[in-house]
Amino acid sequence: MAGQVMLLAMLLAFQQWMFAAMIVPSLLGCMASLVLALPRRSQDAQGGAMPAGGRLVDASSSGAAMAVPGSDPARLQRMPARHLELLLGMHREADRLPWRTVARRWLHPFSMNVPIGLTERGVVCLDLQRQGPHALVAGTTGSGKSVLLQSWCLALAAHNPPERLQFVFLDFKGGTAFRPLERLPHCVGSVCDLDLQHAVRALHALDLELKRRERLVAEQHAQDISALRFAPPRLVVVIDEFHALRDQLPDVVNRIVHIASLGRSLGMHVIACTQHPAGQVSSDMKANMTLGLCLRVRDAMQSVEILGSGVAASIPPSLPGVVYCNDGEGVEAWRCAATGDIGHMVDAIMLAARCHGSIPAPTLFSAPLPRVAKRLPAASHAHGMPFALADNGVTLQTATLPLSRGNIGVIGPHGRGKTTLLAAIARWARFCAGEPAHVRWTSRNMGGYATRDLPAPAHGDDVGIGTGQEPITGIPDEPRPISIAAGTTNAGTAAKAGTPACADSETDMPPRRIWIVDDADTLFDPFCADPLAAQLREALADHTVTVVFAVESSRHVRIPDHCAIRVVFPTADKATDQMNGIPADIWASLGPDALTLPGRAVFIDHAQAVPVQCVFGDDS
């Protein structure tokens, strides 16, 4: 302001009246601001101010922290410590059969308002649906964060059946916090930081679940998920050590932010727990975390981040479980009720679920592909031969190899399982109920290629797929001449070769013909002079014959003319694998171990590709 006064004096001295008039309004504004600031400074000098809202602001505290009722250490010491069972009426001394209490409570309307702690005045309840819909929990090591999360989840499960409420646990502290809760019938998924690939699958599954609920709401023209006629259960995503999730998986953590942004109307809630809320939680996510819980922290700034006050830094270490709750309407101090016997409470909730006849909900996501798959889950055989576990990025399913939709190529290096897969296909084709096939086998030996007709199976033989692949038996010692081109094989020759004709007596249709060729690289060479190469080219163009061949390289294979369906075993060389048909994103997701794991392949059916683990995989 002094500079403006000097400038005004100089302009008046030089008789610059117009410029002087332009300076006067700003000078008057500065003077008015100075006059208004003087009373405020005098109040600050006296030690504090009383702003609107009636909360005292202490100018000496960092971040202008609020004085919270109940923050006196003496009052914190007087807060009672009780077990959660007492608050829920499930204590063993008061209730010999606590599962009946849970079963009766499940008959009440849905509510997320559950008892969680105590103050001097009585029981404290948290309502995640009303006060949330999302919560951010902060606290240093040993402050009681995990105990708070366990008690909160158990209280929610004791008040609501699994048909109305479900949990997904993401534990980035080694899995110790939520392992006792995985037995809850409400749990539809649990992962820890020991398997980051599993955690990525969980976040991907949550993103797909969010989109599924969006479609349900849009299709029924509803305002939110609660307005649906058959609304899906509320889904609570509980994350312990959120900062570790952000550090280890920075590329996918935005999916949690997406849930926090859209989850309110879709019945999805997030409870994120971290040691460092300042700087570790993005502003987009923090804007949706309306419920803040802060246990003891070492830095007052961490407390200010959650509460707007640094009082949580003054909680004594001798009082674990003391928490300050900020729900946007005020800050309240209370003490969390720890669970006395988690296993006993989980058992009671499981018995209540049996009493209600609750059907276990399918898991939202599954573990990644195993290193060895010895058996396949039950699946329909109508669409082909079950041969592997397929991973769609979220769950594992049974992959079927269609033997009636064209030729099939098995591509990959030596020792990965190509021949074993061909043997499994031959066994399946011979034993296929209702439609046995005329199967011929061509393999390479020291003297060239040998072709053999596989005999009919003996009565009572079993396929044995997934039970340990035995070598194909019953192959004649001497090779037989082959004429598998169109029109040269009929039911009579099949019966003569020892393969049962499955032709109908009225239609006289020949059996399905399958030619299996192992080590076919030489036959695909355009300069190959072997007569078998010409027969192979004819069979590949014949739609009445299914050719299943194995090669080490697809260099001479014309795709999709020769085979639109392929099982590709990776070579660990990116350029070669992409030439063989493996998409770049799937190749990057396999990892260095999976790229050389026996039985690990990519199943390509025309435009669809999915990683698989064949049932005969062996990591020895």
Secondary structure, 3 states (H helix, E strand, C coil): CHHHHHHHHHHHHCCCHHHHHHHHHHHHHHHHHHHHHHHHHHHHHCCCECCCCCCCECCCCCCCCECCCCCCHHHHHCCCCCEHHHHHCCCCCCCCCHHHHHHHHCCCCCCCEEEEEECCCCEEEEEHHHHCCCEEEECCCCCCHHHHHHHHHHHHHHHCCCCCEEEEEEECCCCCCCHHHCCCCCEEEEEECCCHHHHHHHHHHHHHHHHHHHHHHHHCCCCCHHHCCCCCCEEEEEEECHHHHHHHCCCCCHHHHHHHHHHHHHCEEEEEEECCHHHHCCHHHHCCCCEEEECCCCCHHHHHHHHCCCHHHHCCCCCCCEEEEECCCCEEEEEECECCCHHHHHHHHHHHHHHHCCCCCCCCCCCCCCCCCCCCCCCCCCCCEEEEEEECCCCEEEEEECCCCCCEEEECCCCCCHHHHHHHHHHHHHHCCCCCEEEEEEEEECCEEEEEECCCCCCCCCCCCCCCCCCCCCCCCCCCCCCCCCCCCCHHHHHHCCCCCCCCCCCCCCCEEEEEECCCHHHHCCCCCCHHHHHHHHHHHCCCEEEEEEECCCCCCCCCCCCCEEEECCCCCHHHHHHHCCCHHHHHHHHHHHCCCCCEEEEEECCEEEEEEECCCCCC
